[in-house]
């Protein structure tokens, strides 16, 4: 069984308007994402956008493009429109690769898709990596994930979970050494059946409180498989400063 990749790409961004089309070493950033997705085992790579400018550029470098509605309340709703428009089957698997991840390793795209294939009881698969600093553990922009012994997510949170009660009673100025906290990596593989269900559910209170839409799936009983990433992905591009950092890596040959 194969899988497809969908790359959502929006022009509007409060911090970086036009981000997918920003020049990155002679190519639009979106093209770097597309080319890395094409290096995975995906049978099909689709750019999903609500903007004609992005669609024109993506078609220019050879991508399949699906124009979507501009009014989706979440990225998962946008993804569901793509699979509905393109006639995907309920058992198909789709990996959502964000359009601002120009350095994403193809290896972990394959990993998350294969993990979902191997877990028929799961509707979603995603990845994590160890948290190695106290600053990251307590940073609300770093999403933490807690899983059970079978690798199924118990909860996602911006808070410090689990809370190291005894260790922090002694000292709260360093990361305790007796537990492996996990940072969630925002790369998802979905079963199309789950996507079709997801868009029928109202936002969950947990989702709105934490501003994490995967909590809607957990609230409605979807099992989410979490595994340690085979390769840690470099940070994505949220701001023009991030773009300069990625450009420097590419120019230096640190990454291809």
C-alpha positions, 0 to 999 in steps of 0.5 A, spaced: 500 500 500 502 506 498 501 513 500 500 520 497 503 527 500 499 533 500 503 540 501 498 546 504 501 553 502 497 559 503 499 566 501 497 570 507 501 570 513 501 575 519 508 574 520 511 573 513 506 574 507 507 570 501 512 565 504 511 559 500 514 564 494 520 567 498 526 566 494 531 560 497 537 559 493 534 561 486 528 557 487 521 559 491 521 555 498 515 551 496 519 548 490 524 545 496 518 542 500 516 539 493 522 536 491 524 533 498 517 530 498 518 527 491 524 524 494 520 520 499 516 514 497 510 517 495 506 515 489 503 522 489 505 529 491 500 535 491 500 542 492 494 545 496 493 552 495 487 557 495 491 562 492 492 563 484 499 566 484 502 560 488 498 555 484 501 558 477 508 558 480 507 550 483 504 548 476 511 552 473 515 547 477 511 541 475 507 540 481 500 537 481 495 543 484 489 542 488 485 549 489 482 549 495 477 554 499 480 560 503 475 559 509 477 553 512 477 553 520 483 548 520 489 545 516 485 538 517 479 541 514 483 543 508 486 537 507 480 533 507 477 538 501 483 535 497 482 528 498 474 529 497 476 533 490 481 528 488 477 522 489 481 518 494 478 512 498 477 511 505 483 507 506 488 511 503 493 514 507 495 521 506 501 525 509 501 532 510 507 536 509 507 543 511 509 548 506 514 552 510 519 546 511 524 546 506 529 542 509 524 536 511 528 529 511 524 525 506 526 519 510 521 521 516 515 522 511 516 515 509 517 513 516 510 516 519 506 513 513 509 506 514 508 507 521 500 508 520 500 502 515 503 498 520 497 500 525 490 499 523 487 501 529 490 508 529 487 513 524 493 518 525 500 517 525 505 522 527 512 523 530 516 526 536 523 527 538 527 528 545 526 535 549 533 536 551 533 543 555 529 546 561 527 552 556 524 547 551 520 543 556 517 550 559 516 553 553 509 554 551 511 554 543 514 547 544 508 542 544 509 536 548 506 529 547 505 523 552 504 516 549 502 510 552 506 503 552 504 502 545 506 508 542 499 511 542 498 518 544 495 520 551 495 527 550 498 533 547 500 540 551 503 546 551 504 545 558 510 542 561 507 535 561 508 530 565 510 535 571 516 532 575 513 534 581 518 531 586 524 533 582 522 540 581 520 540 589 528 540 590 530 544 584 527 547 578 533 550 574 535 544 570 532 538 566 530 532 571 534 526 568 529 520 570 524 521 564 524 522 557 520 528 555 518 528 548 517 534 543 511 533 538 513 534 531 508 537 526 508 531 521 502 527 520 499 521 516 492 520 516 487 515 514 482 518 509 476 515 513 478 519 519 479 526 515 472 525 513 470 524 520 474 530 523 470 535 519 464 533 521 466 534 529 465 541 532 471 544 535 473 540 542 474 545 548 481 542 549 483 544 542 480 551 543 484 551 550 490 549 547 490 551 540 492 544 538 487 541 533 489 534 534 486 534 540 479 534 537 481 527 534 483 525 541 477 527 544 473 523 539 476 517 540 481 517 534 488 513 536 494 517 534 500 513 534 507 517 536 514 514 534 521 517 535 523 520 529 528 517 525 531 523 523 530 530 527 527 535 522 531 542 522 526 548 524 521 550 519 520 557 516 516 562 520 519 569 519 524 572 514 529 571 519 528 563 519 529 564 511 535 567 512 538 561 517 535 556 512 539 560 506 545 560 510 545 552 511 544 551 504 549 555 502 554 552 506 552 545 504 550 543 511 544 540 508 542 539 500 
